[in-house]
Amino acid sequence: MPTNRNTFSFLARLPRRAASRAVHCGWSWAQRAGAVTAEHPGRLRFGAIGPGTRLAFPQGTVFGEPWIELGAHCVIGEQVTLTAGMMPDLDLGADTVLTLGDGVVLGRGSHVIADTTVTIGSDTYCGPYVYITSTNHSYDDPHEPVGKQWPRMEPVSIGPGCWIGTGAVILPGARLGRNVVVAAGAVVRGEVPDHAVVAGAPARVVRSWDAEKGWQPPLRTPAPVPIPEGVTPEQLLALGEADEARNTP
């Protein structure tokens, strides 16, 4: 009897397994087919999109794309919003509004809202759910709902080589220098100098680079050891497998 019950239970699971496999295979196909690249832009017509750039599927809200320029080899995660202008179908003039340099990474669920100029420098990496905006609500009139008051807009500039942590917010008028680190959850406004680490809400500089003294305050962890020249990917994989085998009881 237990054997028969096990057999029937196994047979009952077969349709569910087949359906699950079909769903996963279909979703994988949709992700591949729905991704946006220079060769396969779908319905999106960006002002420019460089080679190797890919917007993962499903995309978030995207509009004003004629005024959006994406550099080469950018990685745009799922559900990322990219907008130029306050609403779709506006004529924003001759100039680009939103610019991403080469190699920019925008993590899943991030938003870049460019009602006026937003520039993100090359090789800037953003974690998931980062919010970058050139627009802020105003509340000058205490008798009018905040959402009905005309917003304030200021350009945003993020230098090359920055790292922006998960959930960080970059507010209108922010100007980040080169190789700036923004801690997760930080709220950044105003100017941040090159080679600085900022954290908090509002963000403040918690570490900076001095040409003579190095990082101040000093880093608490040793610098990572670079991979020696000439090491192949196959050798790295073999080392990883050997290390995993040593750590497996």
Phi, psi and omega in degrees: 000312178303324181295315179298319180297320178295322180295313180296321179297319178296316180295325180292331181280342184301312179299321179295319178298316180296318179295318179298316180296319180296319179297314181295319178295318179296320180293321177298319177296317180297320178298319179291314184289328185273352179295145182256128176223174178299324181281332182227076184282351183061227181276351186271131181237081181291155174302324174200145174216119187282165179296143178082353179281143184216128172258116184293154177258138002277143176282157171278203178289127177227121172208166186070024186299334174300341180253018177243128177240126180248129180287191181278148172057037173276149177240113181249116185287180179294148174058033176270130178266130175230115181226144173237126184091163184284339181200165180295160171067025173267150172268111186262009176092197188272340188267148175293140181260315182241124181233127171248126178287180180295141173074017178287140177241126175243116183289165182310135175074010179284159179230132171236110185250110186243085172281335167226187194301128171232127180234126177244119185290164183298149177058029171270130182248130178244131175289184179291151173061034172279143181237117179239123184218146175260007186231139177225146178292148174249156181219038182300318182269111183290349183262351183253138176306138184303319182293344179263356180272146184295129184286164174262142181231135175217141179299152177239135178228125178241121184290173180289153172075016182279159174234119183244117188286167182306131174074008178290153179237125178252114188270165179306140179085356180293141178225102181263136179282201182278141174053046176271139174254125177250120183294155177304135176078002181288152176241111191253132172219160178076200187261137176238124183288166176304149171054049178238155173246126181239147180209157175102175179222104359289153184290145173225160180287123179250348176202143180214164184259131175244130185301330181266320186261350184079209182288132178232123351295158185301151177293144183268352181238147179291154178294144179295148179277122181291157178290129179299149178295145177090353178284128183270160176303325180294321178294320178298318179297319179295321178296318179297319179294321179294320179295320178295322179294323179293327183272355180273123181296000000 
